[in-house]
Amino acid sequence: MNEAKTILMVAFEFPPSNGASVPRIESFYRYLKQWGWQVVVLTAKPHAYVNKDDNYLSNDEENIFRTTALDVQRHLSIKGKYLESMATPDRWGLTWIPSAINCGKKLIQQFRPDVIWSSSPIPSTHHIAHRLSSIGRLPWVADYRDPFHYMNGSAGKWLDYFHKKIDQTTLSKANHLIFATSNVRSLYMERYAYLIANKSSVIENGFDEANFTKLQDMQGNEVPFQAGKFSLYYSGVLYPNGRDPIPIFEALSELKNEGKVSASNFELVFQGAGDGKEYEEAIQALEVVDLIRFIPPVSFMSALHNMVHSDALLLIQDTRFNKQIPGKVYEYLRTGKSLLIKADPQGATHQLASSFEGVFAGFENKELKQCLLDLLSVKASAYERDLSDFNREGKAKALQALLRNVL
């Protein structure tokens, strides 16, 4: 089975998207190509993405096919309003499902792929892959970055119904299923063991050493931190139910009142988390306005550059996401920086991160306050962590072996 093979990758998020799932998808794409696979990508046109990053791919990339995927919220709404049915099974599916299936049929005829691989996050992706797998009678491997929403929350009765239908079809029809954590696989095993017990495996997220090598060309780039201050940096989104920063603000408020931190020696910088208006009232009430800044998002590589030039890094992963581990934690660990982790002790993120040196983990106000004190006491220490099990090249090798096994 060492002869060259062709894979059709169906992935909504693909460069130039700056979405959280892109590093996983792009690294699989790049390494499979490097190892002799013919990789054909079916993805969305750039207009689908809110945030873009043009640093991933060169202009000579071949066999990347992009189809229409209009966001009903941004492109098809009237004064921001639209029918709920238009966002079924997600905000892009109304246009992306038909355009991608139509294009995918032609790609199957042209390239005769040996296998189809699809990756979340949006439900349309697996639905499209299932249709193409059926049309071409091709083996199909479905990659779950996160569980479908109904498995640990609700998107509303209407969407939950459709998401569950697509999820169950994927679980039953795909030849193999990949989960990003053993906890997510266990979550599915509890409900669907009869479907997935003998055809599922875990390939975790990780960090890509190639990206850290690229940072050497960015040494002259500016950073958003203020000289003379201890800079705690958070890269990514925030939301009250899942990534709630308010306990951090409360801990900072107490430290400020005790004279342990001030605007002259400390700053907490959020990048990519919006303008912070939803937290404005709490920040003002706690009197920490002068300690906290929200700045606009940047490309993945620029965010990585900022990570390695901060004094310490902040990650928030609340109970709702106990079974998931964000890919960012592996990059955080690879920087060698001190980490402050706000996460449920029972969750997968806390258990992974706290096993490494230089990680200060807490969940409640009192714990977080002590973590901040400990973080400040070590200043900007650098840690040599053994992350050999989490290199994305190794994860791509695991995917290649799995694909060949399926074939």
N, C-alpha and C positions, 0 to 999 in steps of 0.2 A: 504493500500500500504506500510506497514511497514516491510513486509517479505524481506529477503535478495535478492538482485538483482545483476545481472552481467552486467558489462559495458566493452565494447571493446574500449580502448583508442588508437586512431591512431595519433601518434605524431612523426614527424621526429626528432625534438630536444628533447632529454631525457637524463638524466644522463647516461654516464659521459660527455655529451656535456656541455660546459660552455657558451652556447648561451644565449642571452638576454631573450628568451622566456621560458627558463627552470624553473626558480623559480615559474612562474604561473602554468605551467603544473605539475611540481613535487608536488606542494602543493595540487592541486586538487587530484592527485593520492594518496598522503599520507592520506589526511583527509577522502576521500571516503573509503579507506581501514579501517581506524580507526573506521568508523561508520558502518562497517559490509558489505560493498559492496565487491563482488568478482571483482577485477579489473584486467583485462587482457590488457597488453600493447603490441601494435605492433609498433616497432620503427626500427631505423637503427643500423647497427653494428658500433662500435666505430671508425672504419677506416673512417667513413664519416665526422668526426668532426676535425676541425683544432685545436681548443682549447678544452682541456678536464679538468674536475674537478672530482676527485674520492671521494669527501667528502660527496656526497649527499646520496648514498644508501649503505646499508650493503650488505655483501656477500650472505646473505640468502634470498634476495628478490626473490619472486616466480612469475610465470606467466608473465615474461617479455621476449618477443620474438623479436629477432633482425635479420634483413635480410640485404642482400647486398645492398649498396647504394654507388656506386663509383662516385666520383667527377670527371667529365670530364676534369676539369681544372688541377687537380692534378694527377689523375690516368690514364686518357685515352688520354691525349694530346701528341702531338709530338713536342718537344721543345716549349711547352707552347701554341701550336696552335691546334685548333680543329674546326670542322664544327659547324656552328651556330645551325643546326638542332639537334646536339647531346645534346645541353643544353636546350631542349624543354620538358616540360615547365620550367625546372630549371636544374641546373648543375648535380643533382643527379637522376632526373626522369628516365633517360634512363635505369638504372638498378633497381632503387628502386621501380618503379611502378610495373613491372612484378613480382619481388621477393616478394614484400609486398602483392600483390593481391593473389599470390599463397599461401603464408603462411596464410593470412587472411581467405581464404576459409576453410583451415584446422582448424583454431581456432574457426570459427563459428560452424563447425561440432562438435568439441570437447567440447566447453564451452557453446554453445547455449546462447549467450548474449541476454540481453533484449533490449539493446540500444547501438548504436555506437556514440562515441564522437570523433571529430577530431579537431586539433588545427593547425593554421598556425605556422611558417611564409611561408614555401615554398608551391607553388601551388600543387605540387604532392600530398600533404597530403589530401586535400579535394577531389581530383580526386580519390584517392585510397578508401577513405571512401564512396564516392558515389557508386563506383563499388561494394564494399562489402555490402553496404546497399541494393542495388538492388538484388544482388545474394541471400542474406539471408532474404530479405523482412523485414528488421529491421528498426525501427525508428532511425533517425540520427540527431544529434545536432552538428552544425558546429560553432567552436569558432574562431572569427576573432580577432587576437591581433592587427593587423594593416590592413588598407585597401589594396586591391590588387594594385599593383604599378600603373597601368594605370589610377586609379582614381585620382591621384594627381601628375602624372608625366608620364614618358614613359621609358620603357625598350627597345624600338625599335619596329618598325612596326610588325616584325615577332612575337616577344614574346607578345606584347600587344594583338595581335589577339588571341593567345592561352590562355593567362591569362583571357581575357574577357570571353572567351567561358567557361572556368572552373568556373569562378566566377558566371556567370549567371546560370550555371547548379546547383551550390551549393545553390544559392539564391532560385531557384525554387524547387529543390528536397529535400533539408533538411527540417526536421520537425520543427526545431527551429534554430535561429541564435543568437549568442551572440557577442556583440561588447564590446571592452575594454574601450570606452569612449562614452558619449552621442553625442559628436561632430562627431565621425566616423559613428555612427548610423544615424545621421542627413545627413551626406554626402551621404549615401546609400539611405536614404529616398528621397532625392532630385531627384535621378535618377530611383530608383527601388521601390518606395512606393507600387506599385501594387503587388509586390512580397513579401514584408517583413513587411508591416504595422502591420499585425496581428500575426506575429510569430517571433518577435525579441525582445531582451531585452539587457540591459547593465549590465555587471559584470566587474567592474574596476579592474585594477591591485592593488597591495597593498604591504605591508610588512608582513613578517612572524615573529611573536614574538619568535617562537621557535628558529629561527636562532640567534637572539640577546641573547637568553639564552645560546646557544652553545659558544658564544664568551667568556664566563667566563672560558672556558678551554683553551683559546688562549692568556691569559694575558701575558705570558712570551715571546710570539712571537716578533720578531724584526719588526720594521716599517721602511719605506724608507725615513723618514724625517730627516732633519739635525737639531741638537740641536741648540737652540738660534735663529732659524728663524721662522717667521710666515709661516706656510705651508698651501697652498691652493691646494686642491687635486681634480683631475678629474679622474673618473673611467669609462672607456668605449672607444668607437671608435670615430673618428673624420672624417669628409669629407667636402670639400668646399661647396657643395650644400646641406645644411641641418644642419651641425654642424661645423660652421666655427669659429675658435678661433682667427682669425687675429684681429678683433676689440678689443679683450682682450689684445692682444700683443701691439696694438697701445696705448691703455690706460695705460698700464704698462710703455711703453716707455716715455710717457709724465710725469708720476709720477717719473720715474727715473731721468729724466732731471731736475725736480724740487726738487730733493733731498728727495722725500717722501718715496721712496723704494730704496733698494740697495741689492747687493748680500750678504751683511752681515746680513740682517734682514728679507729677504723675499725669498720664492721659490714657483713656480707653478709647480706641479708635475702631469704629465699625465701618467696614467697607462692603458695599453691595447689599446693605440692609435697608435701603431706602433713605429717606430724609429724617427718620426718627420721630415724625410728628405724632404717631400713635403712642409714643412713650413720653412725649413732651410734658404732660401734666405730672406724671410720676417723677420725672427727673427734676422738675421745678420744685415739687413738694418736698423731695428729699434733699434739695439744695446741692445737687451735684452737677449742675449745668456746666460749670467751669472745668469739670473733669472728663467730660464725654463729648466726642465728636462723631458725627455721621458724615461720611464722604462718599462721592459717587463711585459706582463699580468700575473696575478696570478689567483688562484681559486676564486670562488665567496665568500667563507667564508674568505679567506685572504684579498680580496678587502674590505669586510665588516669590517674586523678588522682594516684595514688602514683608513677607513672612520671615525671610532669612535676615532681614535688617531690623526687625522689631526686637524688643527686649524679651518679650514673652507672648504666648499665643493663647487665645480663649476659644473654647469649644463649648457649645450648649446643645445637649441632647436629652430632652425630657422623657418622662415615663411613657408617653404615647409611642415613642420610637425605641422602646427597650430592645426589640429584636433586631434592630438595624444598626449598622456601623457606617457612618458617612465616610466616603472616600477621602475626604479632607484630613481625617485624623492621621492617616498614613503619611501624608505630606508634612503635616505638623510634626510628627515624630521624626521624620527624616531630616528636618531642619536642624535638629540638635538643640532646639530652644526649650526653655522651660514652658510647661503647659499648665493652664488652669482649665480643668474640666468640670463643668456643671452637668452632672448626669446622675440618674438613679443608680444606686449601688447594685441593684438587681439587673441592670441593663447590660447589653453586650458591649456598648461603647465604654462604659465605666470599667468593666472587667478586663477589656483589652488594654486600654490606655494605662490603667493604674498598675499594670504589671511592669511598666518601664520606669527607669530612673528619671527624676526631674519632672514628674507629673503630679500635680496637686489636685486631687479630686474631691469634690463635695457636692451637696445637693441643697441643703437647707441654709438659711441665712447665717447661722452661727458657724457652720462648717466652712462656708465660702469666705467668711471674714478671716478665719484662721488660715485658709489657703492663700488668701491675698497677702497676709502678713508673711507667710513662709516664702511666697513667691518673691516678695520684695527683699527678703533677707538674703536670697541667693544671688540677687542682681541678675546679671546676664550670663549665667554659666552655660557652657556648651557640653552636651552629653553625646557620648558615642554609644548608640543603641544598635543592637543586633536586629536588623530588619530584613535579613536575608529571605525570610519566608513570605515577605510582602512586596517583592519586586514585581512590577507588572510584566516584565519579560517572562518571569517564571509562571505567572498567571496565564499568559498567552500560550506558553508551552503546554500547560494543562488543558487549555481549550483545544489546541491542535490535536493532542492525543485523544481527547474526547470525540472530536469530529471524525478522526480516522476510525475510531472504534465504532461510531454510528454507521459509517460507510461500510 
